[in-house]
Amino acid sequence: MTDEFETPDGYRILHVEDLAPQIAAIADLRKRLGGAPEAWTAAEISDGNMNAVYRLTGPSGSLIVKQALPYIRVIGEGWPFPVSRIHFEAAAMARQAELAPAHVPALLHRDDGLGLLVMEDLRGHAVVRQALVAGTHFPRLAAHMGEFLARTLFFTSDFHLATPQTSAIEAAFSGNAHLCRTSEDVIFTGPYGEAPYNRVTRGNEAVAAALRGDRDLKRAACEMKLVYRTRSQALLHGDLHTGSVMATATETRVIDAEWAFFGPMGFDIGALVGNLLLSAISQPGHDGARCDRAALSDRLLQTASDVWTHFAECFAALAARAGGELLAPAIYDETSRRAIVADHLRSVFEDMLGFAGAKMIRRIIGISHVEDFELIGDVAVRAERERHALRVARRLLLERRDIAAMDAVRDLVRAEAAGDAGPGR
């Protein structure tokens, strides 16, 4: 990446020792932590690709401090990135808090000049991706995420808002275009060529080369890139994978909305479903001592299916009560309204499958691999699990118009489990 980005006047990268003085100057946050700043402790807990994240703890409580660095953290200064992304994350969090307050952390403070957010500490919640690798099951995850997706997508779409309102949301997030461009590159373009930072597991070089020479697959990926760029339907989280969800057995919270933009509804759903499929496919490669990995894999396939079911049912219920301009009750009868919503959901389902497939491929032969596979210690087993995922992903992209329901996706995943013929397949 060669683009350069100006940082705000006064911006500086904070370090652990800078946090207490910075936060102590904000009365509400100082009260939340309690005691004197000298009694506070700070620790870096960054585990994502992008930002620096800290936990600040005092006698009365704790909070999370997140700073957008002027580059991608895991790559360094060789890939500069806009600090302004923190502004869009705060704006998205505020909108999500209005629409699905049970499923986002509380935003306590923001400082655009420092690229800084201060948030509720979700201590006791686990990052879902890491927990799934460890063998944990979250029984409420699908219902909570289906509700989050339905409410955030419906209430920022033309099904609820008038055209000037949706246009205003789209305009408000248009400044996040560089992150959208990056998503296009790493999801729909980079994996299909010799892009910088692409990486392939040993043993899968021939498979990756075959995919990069697969004209039908590359056409399908380009079709999904066109959908991504042109189908403006709702305000999206923009990077909704299992690493951007934290949960307990009873609660689910969505974090890291800095990639937010106005785009196709199927993108957020497909990102989450695709990552759940990756987790399901990876399970047999992990140590089974703590749990029955085959059973957890089946539960994750069901979870992926249930995310869609809960989303579609909640979205349809919201649309049935809508009194907006699009489905004006004075013009369209109930039968017509239901048919319009059903047709829309069918289109979103198709997009979701395509985006899920593209996301899966990106995480295996593109940049930024995932712990679901990376933590499988046996490289040969990891490579075999990845080949299974790549076969599924390819079919999702190519067959997205023909797959009628999530039951067929589960069947597809199980059928491809027996299809491995080694690196040259």
N, C-alpha and C positions, 0 to 999 in steps of 0.2 A: 504494500500500500504506500502511495507517495503523497496522498493528500495531506495538507497541513491544516491544523485547526487552531484558531486563536482561543486562548483561555480567558475567562473573565478577568477584568482588572482586580488585582488583589488575590487572585487564586494562588493557593500554595498546597502542596501535598502535605497532609497531616500525618503525623506519626503517633505512636502510642503515647508518648510523653506530652503531646500537644492536646490530647482529648479533654482532660480534666479542666484546664484553663478555658478552653473553647466553650465547653458545655456549662461551666460554672457561671458564665456571663448571662445565661438564659434562665430567668427566675423560675419558670414552671418546671424546667428540667432539673434544676438544682434542687427544688423541693421534692421532685419525684425520687431522686437518688438519696436525699437526706444527708445530714452530717456535713462535715467540711470536705472540700475537694481533696485535701491531703489524705483523707480516709478512703477515697475511691480507688478502685483497681480497674485497669484497662487491659484487655487482651485482644489480639488480632485473631479473628475466626474466619478469615476469607477462605472460601472453598470453591467459589465459582470462577469463571474465566475472566470476568470483566473488571470488578471493582475491589476496593479495599473495604473490609467489613470488620467492625470492632464491637465488643461487648464492654460496656462501662457499668460497673457495679458499685453501689453505695450501701449504707446501712439500711435504707428504706426500700430499695428496689434496684432494678437494672434497666438498661435500654440498649438498643442497637444503633450504632452510628455507621452509616454507609457513605463512602466518598467515591464519586466517579473520577477515575484517573484519566489523564489526557492521552491514554493509550490503553490497549487491551492488556490486562494485568499478566496473563499467562504467557504472552508473547514479548511484551516489553515495548520500548520506545520505537522499535522498528515498525509497529502498526499503530499509528496515532489514531485517536478516536475522540469524538466531540464530548466535552464535559456537559454540554447542554442536554444530554440524554436524561440527566437527573430531573430537569424541569418537566419533561414529558412523563417520567415515572411518577412524580408527585401528582401531576394532573390526572393521570390514569387512576392512581390510587384513590384520589378524591372522588372520582366518578364511580369507581367500584364500591367504595364505602357507602355511597348513596344507594346503590342498587343491590348490593349483596353484602351487607355489613358484617354478617357472621363469618365471612370467608376471606377477609383481608385483615392484616395487622393495622393497628391504629398508627396514623402518621402524626408524630408529635411536633416536628419542626422541620423546616427546610431552609436551605441557604444556597440559592442558585449561584452566588458568587464563588462559593467554595465547592460547588457541586456536591452538596451535603444533604443527606436525609437522616433524621432521627426517628426511630420507630419503636413501637412496642416490642419488647423482648419475648419471643415465642419460646421461652425456656420450657422444656417438657415436650415440645413438638419435635418431631424428627423430619429431616429432609426425606421425602418419600422415596426417591431413587436409592439412597443409601440404605434405608430401612428395608426395602424390598430385596436388595442384595443380601442383607443379613437374614432374610427369611421372615420378616414381619408382614402380617396381613392387616389391611385397614378396612374394616367392614362397612364403613360409612363413606368411603372415598368416592365411589361412583355417584351416589345420590347427591352428595355435596357438590361435586364438580359439575354434574349435570345441571343442578340448580344455578350454580355460579355462571356457567356458560349461557344458559337460557336467559337469565335476567340481564347480564351485562350485554349480551348481543341483541336481545329483543328491544330493550329500552333505549338503545342507541341507534336503532334502525328506523327505516321508513314505516315499519309496521306500527310504530308508536309515535314517531315524531313527524312534524311537517318538514317539507323540503328545506326551508331556510335553517331549521334547527340541525338537521343532519349535515347540511353544508357547512354550518358554523363549526361543528365538531371536527369535520374533515379538515377544515382550514386551520383549526387550532393545533392539530397534530401534524400538519404538512411539513413543519420544520424538522421533523424527525426523519427526513428522507434519507439521510446518509445511512441510518441503521437499516432502513428498508432495502437500500441498495446492497448493503452487506449481506442481508438475508438472501437476497436474490443470488448473489455470487456464491455463497457457501452452501446453499440448498439446491439450487437448480442449475448451476453452471459448473462450479469447481469440481464436484465429484466426477464429472463426465469428461475431464481433460487432465492435463498435467499441471494442476494449480499448486501454488506454494502452500505448504503446510498440509497437503494431503498426506495420508499415511495408511498403509495396508499391513495387516497382520501377516507375519511370515507363514507361508503356505497358501495364501489367498491371492498371490500376485496374478496368476492366470485368470482367476475369477474376476478380479478388478479390471484387468485388461479386456476381458470379454464384455463386461458391462460398458466400458468406455467405447467399445466398438459396436454396441448394440443400437442400430439406427432406430428401431421401434421404441426402445426405452428412452433414448435421448429425445425423440419427438414428443413422447408423453411428458417428460420432464419440462420441455419447453412449453407445452400446452399449459401445464400447471403454473409455470412462471408467468404466462400471459394472464391467467386467472388471478394470480397474486397481484399483478400490477394494475389490473383494470376493473376488477369486480369490487366496487366500493359499497359495502353493505352495512357495516357496523364498526364500532370502536373495539379493536382487538387488544388483548394483552401483548401478543406479538412473539412470545417465546415460551409458550405454556407447555413445558415438559415436566417430567416427574422430579427434576431437580429444582423447579420453581414452585413446588407445592410442599408445604409442611403440614404434618398431621399427627393426631393422636387417634386412639380408638373411637373418640367421639367428636373431634373437631378437625376441620380442614381449612387451611389458610393459604392463599395464593400470594407469592412474593415476586419481586424482580420484574416489574412491568415497564422497564426502561425502553423496550422495543415497541411500545404501543403505537398503533397507527390505525387508520380507517381503511378496512379492507374486507376480504371475503370471509364470511362466517365460518366456512369449513376449515380455515387455516388453524385457528386455535384448537378446534375439536380434533382435527387430524394430527396436530402436534402431540396432543396428550394421548390420543389413542395409539399413535405410532410408537410412542415411548413405552406405553404399557405393553404393547406387543413385543418390543425389544426385551423388556423385563421378563415376560412370559417365556420367550424363546431361550433366554440366557439361563433360566433357572437350573436346568439339568447339569450345567457346567460348574455350579457352585457346590461347595461342601454341603452334604445333606444332613450333617449330624444334628443341626438345630431344628430341622423341620423336614417335612416330606416335600421335597422339591417338585415332584411331579404333581402333587395336589396343589401346591402354591401356583404352579404354572397354569393349571386349569382354572384356579380362582382368578388369576390375572386376566386370562382370556375372557372370563365372565365379566370381570370388572370393566374391561375395555368395551364389551358389548353393552353393559349397563350404563356406562357414561353416555353413549348415544341414546339409549332408550329414555333415560331420565331427561336428557336435554330435549329430545323431540317431544316428549309428553308435556314437559313444563312450557316449552315454547308454544305448542299448540294451545295449551290452556290459557296462556297470556294473550295469544292472538284472538281466542274466542271471546275474550272480555274487552278487546280493544275497541275504542270508539274513534280512532284516528281517521285521517283522510284516505289512507290507502284502501282500507276495508270498510269504507263508510257504510254503516248499517242502513242508512236511508236509501242507499243505491243498490247494494248487493245483499241478496238474501243469505240465510245461514248456510245453505248447501253450497253456494258459490264461494262464500268466505272459506269454508272448510277445504274446498277443492284447491283454492289458491294457496292456502297454507301448506297443504299436502304436497303440491307441486314444488313449492319453494323448498320444503324439507328434503324432497327427493334430490333436488339440485345440490343442496348443501351436503347431503350424504355422499353424492358422487365426488364433490370437491374434497370432502373429508378423507375419503379413501385415497385419492391421488396425493394429497398433502401428507398423509400418513406414510405412504410408500416413499415419497421423496425425502421425508425426514429420516426414515430408517436408513436409507442408502447413505445419506450425508453423514450419519453418525458412525458408519462402518468404513467407508473408503474415502471420506472427505476430511475436513478439519474438525477438531474437537470431538474425539471419541468419548464414550460413556463408560462409567464404572460397571454397568451391567455386564459388559464383556471384558473390560480391562482388568477387572479383579479376578478373572478366571485364570488361575496360575498355570495350568497346563496349556501351553500355546497351541498344541494340536487340537485340543478340545475347544479352545476359544475360537480357532479358525473354523471348526466345523459348525459351532453355534452361529457364527457370523454368516456362514454360507446359507444356513437355514433361513436366517433373517433376510438375507439378500434375495433369496428365491421368493419369499413371501412379498417383500417390498416390490419386486418387479411385477408380480402378478396384480398387486393392488393398483399400481399405476396403469398397467395395460388393460386390466379387466374392470376398471372402476365403473364403467357405464353398464356393465352386465351383472354386477353383484347387487342383489336385491335387498339383502338384510345382513345384520351382523352375524347371524347363525352361519351364513356362508363364509364369512371371514374366519370364524373359529374352525370351520371344516377345512378351509384352505391352509391355515397354519398347521393343523394336525396332518393333513395330507402331505405337505412339504417336509415334514419331519423325517419321512422315510426316503426322501429323494436325493440324499447326499451320495455322490459318487467320487468324492475326492476333489482336489484342487482344480482339476481340469474340466469339471462339469460346466 
